[in-house]
């Protein structure tokens, strides 16, 4: 019996069918051990000796693998074909040797395949190799670096920047990109400019637009017409004049297809076209790679999805070109085999591009076997791969220049452009989504004058007279560069050589999980917590968030994987400089740190005032100076330097537009008191007047979803009018009221609360609905949020591959979770429960058990508290976060939080 070890249960099941009865295929479920999350797991003083620990959730899996290997004739390690897969094989072999499961003379082979198809698997089995030691060394170096940065830098943050959680290597550089872009946006100065455009007509009456291009032979620049007066002077000068065509240029243009997908470009286009997050894209792609039941046969539909390569093997290219000829005609086949090379910095190109394993499996033929998101992603991959070997699109571009002598004696040139597709070529199948670009705003709409013009111009010839039907002068304003989306951030990271294909999704997920950034309308916006961390690192660890430094370190890891560099030497060099940087700030006082951050974040937290007065002057006492303050409980805020005599506080970005730091919306018509928007330590709120003596003024919090900066008088009056009486309960004769509380909007009747879905419901909910919610709550069918407390099964995933028993995805009171044998694991924020696979579920359950979240103890016995604080490395997507308290940090900062998650 030959034992084959792969990473996932789905892959194990598929491959077992391919190999037959003489093989037993087992799954490791990803990594089986990691560095214990405690100080000392990597020992620089022992030449970076690393201590490994088997994950508690993997103990049973390891026992099963060891038992099988003891009886095996051959051990075949068939984990994924990347750095992480090589590391898993290495870990497994070491563990099996330590457990004495490998008998003398047992043949041990390493195989790797780029696609889960019978042909690819059998070809790999026929061409075994040994574990790639340089690739393992590169993994060890990356894991050690991430661990050392996390466990060294995070305690420094706790001591010097109380309330901060963590910092790290790749994530911090990605966060810096987001923060730098936000700073650009804040510093951007808007410029006004105007354009003049005429609607012209030929003798036959055909109309087309032409835009002012030059004056007296000088080409106009974008911002040359600066004001309304200048624009309308030109408009008056050329209206109803004699327009004449002075030149017409027509030229043939070819557009070539795009390279097949690599990991980054797949994430980019899936974000643009399908709205998928990077993490969601990789989860769906993993399922398509590992195997899908297609008409009773389990097949991998795509090749390996973690790659920066853009090449395709010749056999697949021939199949694609043949399919194009059959489906679209020979004219659509590129006249030569197209070869592509990635432009990404430090690209390894160790694997093929992402492509269909069999191009004859068209999206239409397999869609009925896939869920909606799988079908959409497969179609995207299929079309991009096919288009890469198609003929170029052929276009005809026409440029016509038109002149007119204005009433002011100047000669004006207008330009009209058009582009017509003569042959669609690859565009018949696929067109790439567009990236963001710096645009202008025209009367509240995007100005797309810089987009490709696909309109057709009428037949024009030099000397043709034209008449104007209309001449318009239009105002525009320059706009700052757009915030990053996940797609554009991945693209920028790839351009800089930061991170690797397997790290992009996890890096973006970590930034959101730690509340360093939030996503609004698919844009990444840095939170104040993230900006504080980056400001601290730029002030005191600038080298370690520089793009070139991080990219150079990635390049060294690649040299290690190629066998050209010794990994421990890289660790020695890094550790020497890094520890010196840490030592340099050990005596720095927290006050010095905060003042440095005040200066660096000044434009953000102390924006300039229109009257030119000092933005750091306290608006309440007038003599104190505002400064960044830190609270271990509530994080960062702005406070007055005259504390405790002056207790003025606000959030980092709170408004302060009047003498009291408040914004006045108007006056209550009943009391005559002003309605104020105030900003406190816990956020913005509304207040009616200032109160007299011991009387407290009426206040209302501003709920999520309503922007304090734009809230209007009517909405403020609504909120201050709460609680609202909904009506009289028909059974008790007592009122039901609706209001806004600590846990959100609610209704209340005789001491029974039931929350409603949104703040709007507070103002619109009727008596019948309110009575029903109260009844459900009293009957135990609702929780404090007014939702049903019963568990809803969202998805049955089948039997647990290792322990047996049903695994389900349930919707509980606190959101979706995975359940198996009384172990529940929350589905992380950003992970779609609908796309969850059995491997994802097993991994979540294992992590939950590892954190002390197993079955409930018997009644009367308290559950053991977890002993470790969290710490994690950058790692690849499969790398598990570590957990532990840092003893040294606790001694140095006994008042600091002992729980932290290091970015890596």
N, C-alpha and C positions, 0 to 999 in steps of 0.2 A: 504493500500500500504506500503510495506517495502522498505526502501531506503538503498542501499548498496553502499559504497564508496570504490573504488579501486584507484590505482595510475595511470594507463594508459588507454587510450581510447581503444586500441586493446583488453586489458583484459576485459574492461567493456562490449564491444560488445559480446565477447565470453561467459562471465558469464551470461549475460542477457538471452542468448539462453538456458543455462542450468537451470535457475531458473524459467523461465516462466513469465506470465503476472502479477502476484501479486507482482513482484519485479521491482524496478527501479534502475538500476546500473549506477552510475555516476563516472567520473574520476577526481581526484584532480590534475593530471599531476605533480606528485612528490610533493615536498615541496611547501607549500602555504605561508609560512612566514619565516622570518629569522631575525637575529640581524641586525639592521640598521648599516651601515658602517660609524659610527661616534664615536668619543671618548665618552665613558660613557654608551655604550649599555650593558656592564657588569660592575657593580659597586662594586668593592671589599669593599669599605667603607660602603656599605649597605648589607653586608653579601652576596655579589655576586648576587644581584638582577639583573635580565635580562629583557631588554626591547625588545619586538618583534614588527615587522612591517610586514603587509601583502604586499607581492610583488604586484606591480602595475599590472603586467600581470595576476595575479590570482584574481583580484577584481571581474571580471565578473563570473569566475568559482565559487567563494565563494557565490555570490548572487544566482546563480542557485541552488547550494547545499542547501543553507539556505531556499530558497523558497520551495524546495522539502521536506525538513525535517519538515517544519511547518505543512505540510499536512500528514506526515507519521504516520503509526501505530508503526513502529519500525525502529531504526537506527542501521545498521550493518556496523561496521568499518572493512574493509577487505583489508587493505594495506599490503605491503610485510611482510614476516615473519622474519624480522631482526630488529636490533636496530633502523635503519632509518625508517623502516615501522611503528614500534611502536611509534616513535616520530611524524610521520605525523598524525597518528590517534589521538594522544594527542593534537597536534596543532589544528586539525579540531574541536575536541570536545570543546576546550577552546574558539575558535572563535565563534562557534555556540552558546555557552552559553552567550558570551558577546553580541551577536546580538539578544539574546532572541528568538532564533529560536527553542529551545527545550521546548516543552510544558510540563507541569507538568504530571508526570507519564509515559512519553515516555520511552519505553524499549530501552536500549542502550547495544549493544553487540559487542565484538571484536572477530573476527574469523581470522584464519591464515591457509593457505594451502600451501603445498610444491610443488604442481603441478596444472596447470590450465587444469584439466580434470573434466568431469562431476562427476565422483565418488569422487574425492578429494574435490571438491567444496561442494557437497551435504553433505559429511561427516563433513566438517568444519562447515557448517551452523547448523548441528544437534548437534554440541558440542561447543557452544560459551563459551567465558570467558570474564573477564574484562581486561582493559588495564593493562599491566605489568608495575607497577610504578618503580621498580628497574631498568628495562631496559630503561625506560625514563630518570631516574636519570643518568644512564651511558651516555646517549646521551647528556644530559645537561652538564655534566662534561666535555666531550670531546669538545663540541662546545665552552664552556667558556674557556677552556685551549687554544684552537686554536686561539680564538679571542684575549685573553690577550697576548699571545706570539706575535702574528702578530702586534697588535697595540702598544705594548711596545718596541719590539725589532727593528722593522723597522725604527722608528724615530732615534734610536740610530745609526743604520747603516748610515742613511742619514747624520747625523752630523759628525760621526767619520770616515766614509768611503764614501765621496761624490761620487756620480755616481752609488753606489750600490742600488739595488731596494728593496730587502726584505730578510727576513730570517724567519724561522719558526721551527716547531716541528718535524713532521715525514719526510717532504721533505728534511730538512737539513741533517738529519741522512742518508737518502738514498743518498743524494748528497755526503756526506762524504765517503760513501762506494766507490762510483765511483772515487772520487779524491784520496782516499788512494790507490786504485788499480793502478791508473795512476802513483802515486809516486813510487810504487813498481816496475813498469815497467821501469821507468826512472833510478831507482837506481840499476837495475839488471845488474850483470856482467856476460857476456857470457863466458862459458867454452867450450873449444874444447875437444872432445873425439872421439875415434875410435872404431869400431867393426870389428870383423873378422867373416865372414860367408862362409861356404863351401856348395857347391852343391854336395851331395853324391849319389851314385848309388849302388843298390843291385846287386847280381849276375845275376838276371834276367833283369837288366837294368832299374828298376824303380828308378826315381830320387826324391829327397826331400831335403829341406834346413835344415841346422843345424848351430847354432850360438855358437861361443866360450863361454864357461860357467865357466871354471875353469882352473887353472894352478897348477900343483903339489898338487892337493887336496884342494886348496884354491879357494873358489868361487870369481869370479871377480865382483867388484862393477861397477856401470854404468860408472864412470869417471876414472877407473883404467888405461885404455890405453889412454894416454894423447896426443900422437903425432904420426905423420906419420912414423917416424923411428921405433918406438916400434911396430906399427901395421904391418909394412912390414917385420920386423924381425920375427914376429910370422908367418906371411904368408909364408915366405921362409922356416921356420922350419918345417911346417906341409905339404907343398905341395908335392903331389905324395908319401905320406907316407902310412903306413899300418893302416887303420882305422878299429876299431872293436867295435861292440856293447857290452857294459858291463852290461847294465840293461834295462829292458823294464817294465814300469808300466802302467797298464790299470785300470781305475776306472770309475764306473758309477756316473754320476752327475745329479742332478735335478735342474731345474730352475723354480721358482714359479712365478705365474702371479703377476702383480702390482695391488695395490688398485684402486678402481674406482676413478674418478676425484673429487678433491676438486677444489676450485677456482684457487689456485696457480698452481697446477699441470696441470690444463686445459690450463692456460695461457702459461705455460712452453712448453707443447707439441704442442700447436697451433703455437707457435713461431718457434719451431724447425722444425716441419713437414709441416706447411702451410704458414709460413712466416708472420703470423698475429702479429700486435702489441697487447699489453695487452688491450688497449682501444678498438681496433677493435674486439677482441675476445669477450669482454663483450657486445658490442653492438649487435653482431650477436647472442650470447647466449640469450640475453634479448628477442629478437624476437622469437627464438625457444621456449622459456619458455612461453611467453605471448599468443601465438597462431598463427597458420599458417593454411591457407585454404587447407585442404587435401581432395580432391574429393568432394567439396561442404560442408564439415564439418570443422569448425574452432576448432582446437585442439592445446593444448600445447604439444610440442613434448618432452620436457625435464623437469626435476624437477628444483627447484630454484637454480640459478647459483652463488649465493654469499654464500659460505659455506666453513668451514674448516673441516667438517665431512667427513668420508669415509665409513660410514655404509650404508647399504641398508635394507629397511624393508623386513620382511620375505616373504610377498606375492610376492614382486618383485623378490626376490632371487629364489623363486620356479618357477616363470615364466621364468626366465633366464635359469635355469638348465633344465627345460623342453624343451625350444627352442634348447639348445645345443644338447640334446639327439636326437631331431628330425632332426636337420640340419646336425650334424656331427657324430652322433653315441654315444652310452652310454660311450664308452671308453674315450671320450673327456670331460665327466662331472667329475669334481673333486669328489673324493670318499667321501668327507665330505663338509659341508657348510663352505666356507672360511669366516672368520671374520677378519676385519682389524681395526687398530687403528692408528691415525695420530701420526707422530713423531715431529710435529711442536711444538715449545715452546708456552705455553699459549693458546693452541687451545681450543676453546669453544665447538666445535662439537655439536652445537645446531640444526643442520639440517642434512638431509641425504646427501650422496654424489650426484654428478651430474650424472644423469642416464636417459635413455629413459623412458617416462611415460608408454609406451607400447612396450615391446621388440619385439613384432611381427611386428611392423612397421619397417621393415628393411630399411637400407639406399637405397637399390635398389627400394623398393616399394614407397618411398616418394620423391625421388630425383627430379621427374618431377614437383613437386609442389614447389620446393625451388629454390632460385637462387644458383649460383655456390658456393659461399662462405658458405651459409647456409648449403648446401648439404655436403660440405667437413667437416665442424665442426660437424654436426650431425653424420656423419659416424665415426669420431674420438671418440665421446662420446659413441656411440653405441658399437663400437668394444672394447673400454676399459672396459665398463660395462660387456659385455658378457665374455671377457677374464678373468675377475676377479673371475669367478666361474668355470673356465675350469681346466682340469688336468694339472699337471706340465709337462714341456718339459723334455725329458730324453736324455742325451748325454753321449757319451763315450769319455773320455779324455785319450790320450796316451802320455806318456813322455818316450823318449828313450835317454839314455846317451851313447855317443860314445867316445872312448879314442884313442889316438895316441901318440907314443913316438916321440918327435921332434928331428930334427937333432942336436939341442943344448943340448940334454940330458934331457930336461924337459918333463913331461907328461901333455898333454893337454886334457881337456874334452870339448866336444861339446854336445849341447842339442838340440834335435828336439821335437817339440810338435805338436799335432793335436787334433782336437775335431770334433766328428761326431754326428749329431742329429739322434738318434735312433727312437724317437717318438716326433713329433713336439708339441703336446699338445696345450697350449694356443697360441703358436707362429703361429699356423695356422690362427689366427684371428688378432693378435696385437703384435707389439714389440715397446717398448718405445724408443723415440729418445734419443741420447746420449748428455750428458752435455759436456761442454768444460773441458779440462784437460791440465796440463802442458805437452807440447810435445817437441820433438826435431826436428830440421830441417836437412834433409839429402839431400844434393845436390839440395836444393831448394824445396824439397817435404817433406810432413809430414812423420815422422817416426812412423809407427803404430805398432811397435813391442810390445807395451803394450796392444794392443787390443786383444780381444779373437780370438784365432786361430781356424778357422772353417775348415781347410784343413784336409785331411785324410792322414795318414802315410801308407806306404806300410807295408806288414806283416814282422815284425822284430822279431828276437829271440836272446837271449843272446849268444855271441860268433860269430855271423854272421860277416864275413869280408865285408868291404865296400871300394869302390874306389871313389876318388874325381874327379869330372868333372871340377870343378873350385873352386878356393879359392879367395875371394875378401876381401880387407880391405877398409872400407868406413869411411869417415869423417862425424862427426855430430857436432852440436852446441846446447847447452842448450838454451832454450827460456824462456822468462819471463812468468808469468801467463797471460792468455788471458784477454783482457778487458771484462767487463760484457756485456752480451746481456740483453735484457729485461727479458728473461726467467731466466737466472742465477741470475740476481739481485733480482727478485721476490723470487727465491728460498732462497737466502741468507737472505733476510729480514724476510722470514718466519722462517728460522732456528734461527734467533736472537730474534724472537718474536716482531718484529717491524711492526706496521700497522696491518690491518685486511683485510679479503678477499675483502670487498667493497672499500678499499682505494688503493689497489695496482695500478689499472689502472689510477686513477686520479692523484696519486702521480707521476708516470712516465710521464704522460702528462704535469703536471705543470713544471717539470724540463726542459722539452723541450720547452714549451711555453715561459718560462722566459729566454731562451737562456743560461741556466746554463750548459746544456749538449747538444750535438748534436749526431745524429746517423749516422754512416758511416759503410756500409756493415754489418748492424744489430748490431754494437758494439756501446756502450755508451762511448763517449769521453768527458771529462769535458772541458768546455770553460774557458778561463781565468777569466771571470766574476764569474763563479761558484767557481773556486779555490780561488779567493780573498775572497768571502763571507765565505767559509769554513775556510780559514786561520784566518780570523778575529774572527769567532766564537770559533775556537780552542784556540786562544790566550787569549780571554777575557770572553768567556762563555763556557768553555770546558765541564763542567758538562752536559750542555744541548744538546750536540751532541755526548755524550757517548752512546754506544749501550746498556749497562746494565741499565742506567738511563731511557732511552726511553722504553725499554722492561718492566722495573718494573712499569712504569706509565701505560702501557697497561694492566699489570696484575692487578693493582688497579682498573682500569676501569671495568675489568671483575668481580672483587670482588663486585663492586658497582652493576653491572647488576645481580649478584647472591643474592643481598640483604645483603651481609656480611660487607659492608663498607658504611659509610655515605658520600655522594658525596661532600658536602660543606666542610667537614673536609679535604678531598683531595685537594680541591681548596685552602683552607687556608694555608695548609702546603706548597704547591707549590708556592703560591704568596709571602709568607714570604721570602723564599730563593731567588726567582727570582728577586724581587725588590731590595733585598740587592746586588745581583750581578750587576744589572743595576746601582745602586748608586755608586758602587765601581769604575766605569770608567767614571762617568759624568765629572770629572775634567781632564780627559786624553786629551792631545793635539793630533791633527791630525798627527803631525810630529812623535810623539811617536808611534802612531798606525802604520804608514807607516814603521818605522824602525823595529817594531816587525814583520811585514809582510815580509820585506826584508830578515830577518833571517829565518823565517819559509819557505818561498818560494824560498830561495836562490838557491837550486839545480835546480829548475825549471826555474827561470828567469835569473839567473847568472850561467849558466853551466860552469864547470871547463874547462880551456883551456889546450890543449895538451902540450904547452910549460911550463905549471905550473905558468904562470903569473897571477896576480890578475884579476879575472873575472869581478870585479866591477870597474876597472880602465877605464876611458873614453877613447875610441879608437881615439877620434878626437883631444882633447886638451892635453891628456896625464897626466894632473894633477888633473882633477876633478874625483869625485867618483860617479859612477852610482847609482841611487836610484829609487825606485818606486815613481811615481808621479800620481796625480789624477786630472782629468779635469771633471768638472760637465757636460760638453757638450760631451766630447769624451771618457770618461771612463779612465781606467788606462793605463799608458805607462811608459817607462823607459826614464829618462832624466839625464843630467849631473848636478852635484852639483854646477858647476861654472856658471850656468845660471844667468844673461843674457849674460855674456861674451862668454860662449860656449852654443850653441843652439842645441847640439846633442840630438836627440831623436830616439827612436825605439819602436816597439811594445814589449809587454812583452816577447814574445818568438822569436823575430827577430834575424836573424843571424848577427854575427859580426866577420868575419874571417880574415879580413885584417886590416891594420893600420887605414884606414878610416871607418871601420865598414861595408865595402862593399865586395861583392864577384865578382871576375872578371871571365867572361865567355870566353873571347877571344878578338880579335881585328877586327874591321870592315875592310874588305879588301879594301874598297874604300877610307876611310878617315884615316885609321890607328889608329883610336881612340878606347880606350878600351870600351867594353860593360860590364856595371856594374849592378849587382842586389843590389839595395839599399833598406833600410827599413826606412820608415817614420812613422809619427804618425798615418797616415791613412792606413798603410799597405805597403807591398813590391811593388817596381816598378822597371822598367828598365831605364837606362840612358846611353846615348852615350857620353863618355868623361865627362869633368868637365865644359866646357864652358870657354870663355875668356872674361874678362872685364864684360860689361853689357850683353853680349850675353848669353842667356839661352840655356843650352844643350837640345838636343832632348830627350824626355821622353815618356814612355808608361806605363800605369798601367798593372798589371798582372791580367787578368780576373779570375773569379771564375772557378774552374775546372782545373786550372793549378797550380801546387804546386811550389811556389817560391824556395823551397829548392832543387828541382830536375830539374828545368827548364834548358834546354840545349841551346847551342849556336844557333842551327838552329831555334828553336822556338823563341828565343829572337830576332834574325834577322828578322823573319817574323813580329813580333809585332812592332818593330821599323820601319819597312818599311811602315807601315800604315800612312795615308790613301792610299788605292789601287784604281786605276782607273779600273772600271768594263768594261766600254765601252762608246761609244757615243750614246746618246738617239736618236733613229731614227726619231723622230718628231721635236725635238728642235735643234739637232746638238750640244748640250752641254753635257759635261761628267757626268756620274754617278760614284760616288766614294763609297767605302766601308771603314768603319773605326770602331774604338772602342771609345765609349764616356762614359759619366757619367752614362747613363742608359743602358749601355751594347752595344753589336755590332749593327751597323746600316748601311743603305745605304742612300746616299744623292744626291738629284738632284734639282738644282735651288731653294735651300732653303727648300725643302720638305724632311723631314726625315721619314724613315720607319725602325723600328728595325727588325733584323733577329733573328732566334732562337738560334744560337750558334756562338761562335767565329770562328769555322771552316767554317761557311757559309761566313764569311768575305773574306776568301781566296779562296773559291770555287764557290761562287754564279756566275751564268752566266748572260748575258745581258737580255735574255728573261724574266727570273724570276725577275730580278731587275726592269725591265720596268713594269711588272705586279704589283709588290708591290707598286711602286710609283703611278701607276694609281689607285689602290684600296685606297691608302691613300688620294689622291686628291678627289676621289669620296665620301669620308666619310665612306668607308667600312672598314677602318683599323684604329687602334689607334696608339699611339706613339710606341707601341711594334710591330707594323706590323701585328697584329692579327685582325681578324674580330671583329667589335664592336657590332655586333648583338648578342642578347641574345639567347643562345641555351638551350632548355629545356632538362635537364638531366633525370628528373624523375617527374612524376605526383604522388603526395601523396594522392590526394583525397580531400574531403571536410574538412574544419576546424571543429573539433568536438564540439567546443564551440560557435564560432562566425559564422560559415558557410563560404562559399567562398572557392575557390580552393587554395591549397597550392602546390607550385612547387619548385623543385630544379633546379636552372638555372646556366649557366656558363657565368659569366660576365667578364668584362675587367680586374678585379682584382682577378678572380678566382670564384669558386662555391659559391652560396649563396641560402638561402631559402627566398621565397617571398610569402606574403599574404596581400591582401588589402593595397597595397602601403607601407607595412613595409618589409624591407629587412634585413636579418641577415646573416652575413658571416659564412660559414661552417668552423669551427676551423681547424687549421693545424693539421694533424694527423687523422682527421675524414674522412672516405671514403664516399663521397656523394652517391655512389651507394648503400651503406648499410643503409642510413639514413631512419629512421622510422618516422611516423607521430608524435609520441610522442617526438622524438628528435627535429623535426622541431618546434613543438609548444613550447618546452622549449627554443630553440634558439630565437624564436620570442618574447617570454615573456621577456627574458633577454635583448633583444635589446630595447624593449619598456621601460624597467626599467632603462636603461641607457640614456633615452632621445632620443631614435631612433624611434619615432612613425612616423606618416604621416608628410609630409612636411607642414610647415605653409603656410598660404595664402601669395601671392606675396606681398612684401613690409614689411612683418613682419619677423624679424630675429628669428631664432630658439633659444630657451632658451638654454644656455650653461649648461652642467651638473655641478652640484655644488660639487660633491663629488669625491674624489680620491678613487682608488680601494684598497680594502683590503680583503683578503680571508683567510679562515681557512683551515686546513688540511682536516677535515671533511671526510665523505664518498663520494662515487661517485656522489650522488645526491645533495650534499650540494652546495648551490649557493654561488658564490663569493659576498662579500660585497663591498660597494663603499662609500668613503667619504674623506674629508680633515681632517687631525688631527690638531686641533687648537693649541694644546700644542706644537707639533713638529714644526709648522709654526713659532710660537713665538721664539722658541729656535733656529731655523735655518732658518731665513727668506730667505736665498739664496739657500736653498736646494730645490730639486724638490718636489712639493706637490703631485705629482701623484706617487703612489707606489702600488704594489700588495704584501701583506704579505703572506708568505708561510703558515702561520697558526701557 
